Amino acid sequence: MAFTQSAVGVAACEGLNKPIAQELVDFINYSWTPYHAVEEASQRLMAAGFQHISEKAQWDIQPGGKYFFTRNTTTIVAFAVGGLYAPGNGFYMVGAHTDSPCLKLKPISKATKSGFLMVNAECYGGGLWTTWFDRDLGLAGRVLVRGSDGTSITQRLVKVARPIMRIPMLAIHLQPAEFRTTGFKPNLQTNFAPLLATAIKAQLGLSEPPTSTTGSGKSNSDSAAVGSATASVPLPPVRPEASKHHPVLMELLAKDLGVQVADIVDFELHVCDVQPAVIGGVQEEFVFAGRLDNLAMSYVALQSLIDSCAGEEALAQETGVRSVALFDHEEVGSDSAQGAGGPVMRDTIRRVAGALAGGQEGAVERATLSSFLVSADMAHALHPNYSDKHDPEHQPKFHEGLVVKHNHNQRYATNAVSAALFREVGRLRGIPCQEFSVRNDMACGSTIGPILASALGCRTVDVGIPQLSMHSIREMCGVDDVGIAYRHLLAFFQEISALGEALDVDSLPPANLRGTIDDTACHHTHTKAPLIDPTPK
């Protein structure tokens, strides 16, 4: 069998790629929500010697040190300071995001339809919602629990991994005739609620009859009486959290957490597909999973940073700061306290560069302008059934490396300098990459790249692993591309400081273009015309 050059490279790396892809599968299977993804990332960082610091505390940052912090426990920033860091040197960052399109329970999730207990949930992000029908669904997220002292409140993570809900598809025999030509188009308010139980079975399954109590155990009437005694105008009774949700759901959460229903103060819960991520395909060359966008790039970014800092001498010759930032809320625009549109990354650079500057003027600004960001978000692979959806000259494929994304209308932040540097990092290690530019007759998506580039003013390149079925409840990518992405980002952390310093277009003198073109002689006599005509008018 004759191999192409690309096939030879893939075959040579196959032994390295599959273990990395399996690690990604394990990461995804734990990380049902951004809370779980950040918890898993935190555990991996601490195991690798990174120190957990708080944004609210004073930082003691030292060259050679490795640190991380979280915001809202859905965004995490990790950084490692080079042993040769000097004030004004740059930050070499990879940014990705922890969130994916999903359903999130509304503040009052209890709803009943036709004898069924339904769950009132909100669509988060731009999901391919028809793929959520007829899937086995569980719940995961964070729960705020009142302590035994009656006043303290702590955050607990929960994951109900068994199928407890389903969104049933309407039988084809009952669908309107136009759906057979226009496609199934459910109303997301009236046709998309997950079904939790039948009302009769739910009532029989309760361990005790539902009661209306506050978190302190007082009844609504007791609370109202207290309000009447302490205020000139009686306040309405506080509605207990348990009354906003189905009792059978509250009991399920309480049992999983090992607490009483009355101890649950509030929660943020995601509806999740319980089918685990797997490696599949007849040659085991694909990853089939939910949330590949963007846990795949989050994982390879995190692991490449950890491995680039492994060993006592790993940071000894580094002149910059290596960093990974995994943000929340990318799928809804990034404009939040913990999103890329918030101050997280700017605050990080300002505090770290300032702490290491020794009072030097302009150290923070110089560090920012000397920095380089890789915006790492999944890319659109060429679809074999819809190949006309790609520009003929820009068709990313599986097994051929990270995709460098270009858009002159600034939907991506890549330019010639940032793309060249990123390609050069790969070339030094023999790592391939691909190019993507959207068709002129199609809208282009966007990433955190332009958001951070405009906020920080640093060089930025947008890249991603090619995938199919983006924003479906089940997505797919190539095993080899996971391994290639990991090695490319590892090379970025290890090579970019020297490469970036060598190519600084704003510090170069203007090019002298005169006399560089050899004109063919025309054999005519030329005289230079005077700038001012001496002939009197």
Secondary structure, DSSP 8 states (H G I E B T S, - for coil): ----HHHHHHHHHHHHHHHHHHHHHHHHHH-SSHHHHHHHHHHHHHHTT-EE--TTS-----TT-EEEEEETTTEEEEEEE-TT--TT--EEEEEEE---SEEEEEEEEEEEETTEEEEEEEEESS--GGGGTT--EEEEEEEEEE-TTSS-EEEEEEEEEEEEEB-----GGGS-TTHHHH-----TTTS---EEEEHHHHHHH-SS----B-TTS-BHHHHHHHHHHH-SS-------GGGGS-HHHHHHHHHHHTS-GGGEEEEEEEEEE-S--EEESTTS-EEEES-HHHHHHHHHHHHHHHHHT-STTTTTT--SEEEEEEES-GGGTS-STTSTTSSHHHHHHHHHHHHHHTT-TTHHHHHHHT-EEEEE--EE---TT-GGGS-TT----TTS-EEEEE-TTTTS---HHHHHHHHHHHHHTT--EEEEE--TTS-----HHHHHHHHH--EEEEEE-EEESTTSSSEEEEHHHHHHHHHHHHHHHHHHHHHHHH--TTTS-----TT-S-------------SS--S--
